[in-house]
Amino acid sequence: MLGPLESEVMTSLRGLGEAPAREVRRALQGRGIRVAYTTVATILGRLFEKGLVHRRRETCRGGGRYVYRSADVEQKYLRSLLRGVVTMFGPAGVVHLNEEIAKLNPSEERELRRRLGLK
């Protein structure tokens, strides 16, 4: 399961396509999320360990850095998470999930549907 900041980092990275941590941080700031560069780099490292992002090393002026891109497994991860809700909580979990989805604004719901491959 992704935490709120991990989700924001994933959203920013998807919008950028491929980017180093510094650019992801800049994108977060553009969306009103103030966070330290080291925090973004740590989160991207954790997302890499979870298999949700890919990274490649590139040389730059200061030496080297990682450039990240979203992995294709996110959709599978989200579907697995939803199946887990159904398995753990049964019909009551599904009802609660539907109630929470109903609270989303239209753009958030479209983004959720897109991420689940439901468009």
C-alpha positions as CSV (number, residue, x, y, z in Angstrom):
1,M,0.0,0.0,0.0
2,L,1.3,3.5,-0.9
3,G,1.3,6.3,1.6
4,P,0.0,9.7,0.7
5,L,3.4,11.2,-0.2
6,E,4.4,8.1,-2.2
7,S,1.2,8.5,-4.2
8,E,2.0,12.1,-4.9
9,V,5.5,11.2,-6.0
10,M,4.1,8.5,-8.3
11,T,1.6,11.0,-9.8
12,S,4.3,13.6,-10.4
13,L,6.6,11.0,-12.0
14,R,3.9,9.8,-14.3
15,G,3.3,13.4,-15.4
16,L,7.0,13.8,-16.1
17,G,7.5,10.5,-17.8
18,E,11.1,10.1,-16.7
19,A,12.9,12.3,-14.3
20,P,15.6,12.6,-11.6
21,A,14.6,13.2,-8.0
22,R,15.2,17.0,-8.4
23,E,12.7,17.3,-11.2
24,V,10.1,15.2,-9.3
25,R,10.6,17.5,-6.3
26,R,10.0,20.6,-8.6
27,A,6.8,19.0,-10.0
28,L,5.6,18.4,-6.4
29,Q,6.3,22.0,-5.5
30,G,4.4,23.1,-8.6
31,R,1.4,21.2,-7.2
32,G,1.8,22.9,-3.8
33,I,3.6,20.1,-2.0
34,R,6.7,21.3,-0.2
35,V,9.1,18.5,0.6
36,A,12.9,18.2,0.9
37,Y,14.9,16.8,-2.0
38,T,16.3,14.1,0.3
39,T,12.8,13.0,1.2
40,V,11.9,12.7,-2.5
41,A,15.1,10.7,-3.2
42,T,14.3,8.4,-0.3
43,I,10.7,7.8,-1.5
44,L,11.9,7.1,-5.0
45,G,14.4,4.6,-3.7
46,R,11.6,2.9,-1.7
47,L,9.3,2.8,-4.7
48,F,12.2,1.2,-6.7
49,E,12.5,-1.4,-4.0
50,K,8.8,-2.1,-4.2
51,G,9.1,-2.5,-8.0
52,L,6.8,0.4,-8.7
53,V,9.5,2.5,-10.5
54,H,12.4,1.7,-12.8
55,R,15.7,3.7,-12.6
56,R,18.8,4.1,-14.6
57,R,22.0,5.7,-13.7
58,E,23.3,8.6,-15.8
59,T,26.3,10.9,-15.5
60,C,25.7,14.6,-14.8
61,R,27.7,17.6,-13.8
62,G,28.0,16.6,-10.2
63,G,28.9,12.9,-10.9
64,G,26.0,10.6,-11.3
65,R,22.3,10.4,-10.5
66,Y,19.3,8.1,-11.0
67,V,16.6,8.9,-13.5
68,Y,13.2,7.3,-12.6
69,R,10.2,6.2,-14.6
70,S,7.0,4.6,-13.5
71,A,6.9,0.8,-13.9
72,D,4.0,-0.9,-15.6
73,V,3.2,-2.9,-12.5
74,E,1.3,-0.1,-10.8
75,Q,-2.0,-1.2,-12.4
76,K,-1.4,-4.8,-11.2
77,Y,-0.5,-3.5,-7.7
78,L,-3.7,-1.4,-7.4
79,R,-5.9,-4.3,-8.6
80,S,-4.2,-6.6,-6.1
81,L,-4.8,-4.0,-3.4
82,L,-8.5,-3.9,-4.3
83,R,-8.7,-7.7,-4.3
84,G,-7.2,-7.6,-0.8
85,V,-9.9,-5.2,0.4
86,V,-12.6,-7.5,-0.9
87,T,-10.9,-10.6,0.6
88,M,-10.2,-9.1,4.0
89,F,-13.4,-7.1,4.5
90,G,-16.0,-8.8,2.2
91,P,-19.1,-6.9,1.2
92,A,-18.7,-4.3,4.0
93,G,-15.3,-3.3,2.6
94,V,-16.7,-3.0,-0.9
95,V,-19.5,-0.7,0.4
96,H,-17.1,1.4,2.3
97,L,-14.8,1.6,-0.7
98,N,-17.7,2.8,-2.9
99,E,-18.6,5.4,-0.3
100,E,-15.0,6.7,-0.4
101,I,-14.9,6.8,-4.2
102,A,-18.2,8.7,-4.2
103,K,-16.4,11.5,-2.2
104,L,-13.8,12.0,-4.9
105,N,-14.0,15.0,-7.2
106,P,-14.5,14.1,-10.9
107,S,-10.8,14.6,-11.8
108,E,-9.7,12.3,-8.9
109,E,-12.2,9.7,-10.0
110,R,-11.0,9.8,-13.6
111,E,-7.4,9.5,-12.4
112,L,-8.3,6.5,-10.3
113,R,-10.1,4.8,-13.2
114,R,-7.2,5.6,-15.5
115,R,-4.7,4.1,-13.0
116,L,-6.8,1.0,-12.7
117,G,-7.1,0.6,-16.5
118,L,-10.9,1.2,-16.3
119,K,-11.0,4.5,-18.2
